[in-house]
Amino acid sequence: MGAQVIVIEVIGWAAAAIILAAYILLSLGRLEGRSYLYQWMNVVGAGGFIINSGYNGALPSAVLNVIWAAMGLFTLWSVWRARQVAHAALP
């Protein structure tokens, strides 16, 4: 197994750990679904899965994770925008 394959595998396993940790923390009530941390964990984890599954030719998984990451980025923008509007409404 070459160094490139090992790096791709490490990225995949790290992505799995990050997404699993995000879900566990959400389920335990330690994170909110619209929190920056939860969304960034999902975006970073999905990015790792995109790299791993794309390299391994698992296109359905890669496409799913592109959508997953896009949804996370959209949610991050949505939460940021809502906070900007709320701050602007303060006297």
NUBAGU-347704 format. One line per field, with one value per residue: x negated, y, z negated of N, C-alpha, C in turn; residue number from 1. Coordinates in steps of 0.02 Angstrom, whole numbers, always signed. Each point is the difference from the previous one (the first is absolute). Example, Ala and Ser with C-alpha at 12.3 -4.5 7.8 and 13.67 -1.06 7.14 Angstrom:
% residues 2
n.X: (-660_+18);
n.Y: (-284_+53);
n.Z: (-390_+36);
ca.X: (+45_-42);
ca.Y: (+59_+59);
ca.Z: (+0_-3);
c.X: (-45_+39);
c.Y: (+60_+55);
c.Z: (+0_-37);
midren: (1_2);
//
This chain:
% residues 91
n.X: (-43_+12_-42_+13_+0_-55_-23_+21_-26_-54_+3_+11_-47_-40_+20_-6_-58_-13_+26_-31_-54_+10_+15_-52_-39_+26_-6_-57_+17_-60_+31_+10_+54_+13_-38_-44_-13_+63_+16_-50_+20_+62_-15_-39_+45_+48_-41_-12_+66_+6_-52_+20_+64_-18_-50_+45_+24_+15_+21_+44_-49_-40_+49_+17_-65_+0_+56_-27_-57_+33_+35_-57_-29_+54_+0_-65_+10_+49_-37_-54_+39_+29_-62_-19_+55_-10_-64_+20_+42_-58_+24);
n.Y: (-59_+43_+50_+7_-66_+0_+54_-28_-55_+33_+33_-58_-30_+52_-1_-66_+8_+49_-32_-56_+35_+31_-58_-28_+53_-3_-66_+15_+44_-21_-12_+59_-20_+61_-34_+50_-22_-12_+58_+31_-35_+13_+64_+2_-33_+36_+52_-28_-9_+62_+18_-32_+17_+62_-4_-27_+50_+17_+8_-49_-27_+10_-17_-51_-8_+9_-35_-47_+9_-1_-49_-26_+14_-25_-50_-6_+8_-45_-37_+9_-10_-51_-16_+11_-29_-48_+2_+2_-43_-11_+34);
n.Z: (+0_+49_-5_+66_+7_-37_+32_+56_-23_-19_+57_+29_-37_+12_+63_+0_-31_+43_+52_-20_-14_+58_+27_-29_+12_+61_+4_-28_+46_+18_+59_+27_+32_-22_-42_-5_-61_-12_+28_-32_-54_+19_+9_-53_-37_+28_-11_-58_-7_+22_-36_-55_+4_+14_-44_-40_+35_-62_+62_-13_-34_+51_+42_-38_-6_+65_+5_-39_+32_+58_-26_-22_+59_+30_-44_+9_+65_-3_-41_+38_+53_-32_-18_+62_+22_-45_+16_+63_-26_-30_-53);
ca.X: (+43_-40_+13_+61_+58_+5_+27_+71_+35_+1_+50_+66_+15_+9_+65_+50_-2_+27_+72_+29_-4_+51_+66_+4_+7_+68_+48_-7_+19_-60_-3_+63_-2_-18_-61_-57_-43_+32_+0_-69_-20_+30_-32_-68_+7_+22_-57_-43_+33_-4_-67_-8_+44_-18_-61_+16_+48_+68_+32_+61_-20_-31_+53_+38_-38_+0_+65_-3_-43_+35_+53_-33_-21_+60_+24_-46_+17_+66_-7_-38_+44_+51_-32_-13_+65_+19_-44_+19_+63_-13_-4);
ca.Y: (+59_+61_+56_+35_-40_+6_+67_-1_-40_+40_+53_-31_-19_+62_+26_-42_+16_+67_-1_-39_+41_+52_-31_-19_+61_+25_-45_+9_+68_+41_+47_+16_-15_+59_+31_+2_-58_-59_+6_-6_-71_-34_+22_-28_-72_-14_+12_-59_-55_+15_-19_-73_-38_+18_-36_-71_-11_-8_+63_+17_+27_+65_+48_+10_+42_+67_+29_+6_+58_+60_+14_+29_+68_+41_+11_+48_+66_+18_+18_+63_+53_+13_+37_+67_+35_+11_+52_+63_+21_+26_+74);
ca.Z: (+0_+6_-46_+21_-21_-73_-14_+19_-51_-63_+11_-4_-69_-39_+19_-34_-71_-10_+10_-55_-61_+7_-12_-71_-39_+12_-33_-72_-18_-11_+55_+33_+71_+39_-27_+47_-9_+29_+73_+25_-5_+56_+62_+2_+8_+68_+43_-5_+36_+72_+21_-5_+45_+68_+16_+5_+54_-26_+21_-37_-65_+11_+17_-62_-45_+29_-21_-73_-15_+24_-48_-58_+15_+4_-68_-31_+27_-25_-71_-1_+25_-51_-54_+25_-1_-70_-27_+31_-29_-67_-1);
c.X: (-45_+21_+64_+62_+10_+30_+74_+41_+5_+52_+70_+20_+9_+68_+56_+4_+31_+76_+35_-1_+53_+69_+9_+11_+69_+51_-2_+19_-58_-10_+71_-8_-20_-61_-55_-43_+30_-2_-70_-25_+28_-33_-70_+3_+21_-56_-49_+29_-2_-69_-8_+42_-15_-62_+14_+54_+71_+38_+65_-16_-31_+53_+43_-37_-11_+64_+0_-41_+34_+56_-29_-22_+60_+27_-45_+15_+67_-3_-37_+44_+53_-29_-14_+64_+20_-43_+19_+64_-9_-7_-71);
c.Y: (+62_+54_+37_-37_+5_+67_+2_-39_+37_+55_-29_-18_+61_+32_-38_+17_+68_+0_-40_+40_+55_-28_-19_+62_+32_-41_+6_+69_+46_+52_+13_-11_+59_+35_-2_-63_-63_+2_-6_-72_-39_+19_-31_-76_-19_+12_-58_-60_+11_-22_-76_-38_+17_-38_-75_-15_-11_+64_+15_+31_+69_+53_+15_+49_+70_+36_+13_+62_+64_+19_+30_+71_+47_+16_+49_+71_+25_+23_+66_+58_+19_+39_+72_+42_+15_+55_+69_+28_+27_+75_+25);
c.Z: (+0_-49_+18_-23_-76_-19_+15_-51_-67_+6_-6_-71_-45_+15_-36_-75_-14_+7_-56_-64_+2_-16_-74_-43_+9_-37_-76_-23_-14_+55_+25_+75_+43_-28_+52_-6_+33_+77_+28_-5_+59_+66_+7_+10_+70_+49_+0_+37_+75_+27_+1_+50_+73_+23_+13_+52_-24_+13_-36_-69_+8_+14_-62_-46_+27_-21_-75_-19_+22_-49_-64_+11_+6_-70_-37_+23_-28_-73_-6_+20_-52_-59_+20_-3_-72_-32_+28_-31_-72_+2_-7);
midren: (1_2_3_4_5_6_7_8_9_10_11_12_13_14_15_16_17_18_19_20_21_22_23_24_25_26_27_28_29_30_31_32_33_34_35_36_37_38_39_40_41_42_43_44_45_46_47_48_49_50_51_52_53_54_55_56_57_58_59_60_61_62_63_64_65_66_67_68_69_70_71_72_73_74_75_76_77_78_79_80_81_82_83_84_85_86_87_88_89_90_91);
//
